[in-house]
Amino acid sequence: MPDRRRTLRTAGRQLGAALALFALAGCAHHGVDVAADARPWHDAGQVVVVTTPGWDADHGTLRAYEHGAGGWRAVGAAQPVTVGRAGAAWGIGLHPAPAAGPVKREGDGRAPAGVFRIGTAFGYAANAGTALPYAPMDVSDWCIDVPASPLYNRIVDARDVGAEAIAGSTEPMRRDLHADGDQRYRLGFVVEHNPGALPGAGSCIFAHLWKAPGAPTAGCTAMAPATMQTLLGWLRPEAAPVLVLLPTDEYARLHAGWHLPPPEARP
């Protein structure tokens, strides 16, 4: 399939590592330490951290970090973001299986919490200022959010899969053409939540532009256009970047054991 019609990456290697870690940690408390070399994200040299005031908060703060000889270093200033209208809940990503807390479900209005690979960038233009793989969207591109569909949690082109295959989906990728000029997907990137496409566990999770400052989402992370453009210009695929989304108290408890940037890291 051409680059412009990339599907959500299932990332078999990453999923296998994640499932192995889930099996090891299934009965453990979600604050368990993870050995540095056992983390599925051990190769991450860039981390985008989103923290929220609590599980039910629809807004948060985004910080970017990169790893070097001296450890984690903050890059740029913290920026405001919005998340799901109902807050956040544990998603399926690279992190150990949680033992407590809400769990992400399709249509619950919550953003998935945890550690996730950053996938393909996408947008309305033919290209974007990013080193990430980039897929320009067309009027026929949809993300399938129908749990019973064999294409669940994938971006597909209706010209390839047929009109029946996208029936019932509520996620056109060209929202400007399907939803009265909506610009939210003009620029964004895939958050690789639920890469195994477990039915009903949540789908079509992106970082994208916000509809208006402070406006929450159906489960994605949204931000100002300038924030997104800066992120896309900074992210590098060779750095194996990840996005971390957690309530502030959870992040404070987990960051050391998960070998993530300390909250007090500065530029």
Phi, psi and omega in degrees: 000138181300157182303325184292348179237041178298141173270168172300130181289131177277341172050067184303319180297315181293319181297318179300317179295319180295317181295323178298318180292322177301318181297321180290327188256006190303326182258006184270159172293147186288000174264009184299142176289148176240122180305140186306317183277356178262351180293133172299339179257025183298339182269002183288121175257352176226135180227130171257117184251124174245121177243143180239158181296337181184176183300329185261004181283140181260014182216165181192195182231135180254132175227145179247142181223149172230152185256133178220197183299329181267009181099205183282139177228131178291143180241117179074187183265156175295146183229147178284146175220166169241156179231205183299147182298336178259003179105223184226162177203153182303127176257187177252113182213228182263349187279162176297156179296130179284155177255347182208158178108164180294153181240135183296136176225153179302130175079008183276355179073017180248145174278140179291133177261149179134205181241128187222142172296148171266123185260216185293138170279155181212167178178184182274335183278166180291334178207169181216159182280071181213150174274349177294153169306137185233134180239110174289133183270151179235172182299337182266002180271131180224151168256130188271115180248022178265109187304327183281352183283141174292350179258012182309134177066032175232148170270125183228162176255123182300335178290338179267318188261346179094153183297325181295329183291335180259002181301131179092345180289143180252013187239073170290137182278344172255077182294335177295329182268339182252344188223055171056046174081012181307128184258007187298328180261017178299332179204133179183187175211157181283134170260119190279065172275142177054054183296338177275001177056045175297120184304130176084357183274358179113141187215166171054054180262122184229165157257129185210182180285147177278153180293321176201155178306126179086355181282123181286177185239182175273356181154357179268179173251125185240151185206174178292151178306318181296323178295315179297315182297321177296316178300312183295328177288337182268323185295139181229129182299327181292344177273002178047057188293149176231156172249132177244127177231121182207150167300152185305314181295321178295318180297317179300324182282327190261338193300321183292312180294333179265004177056047177255167180301138176292147181303333184272003180301142183233159177301000000 
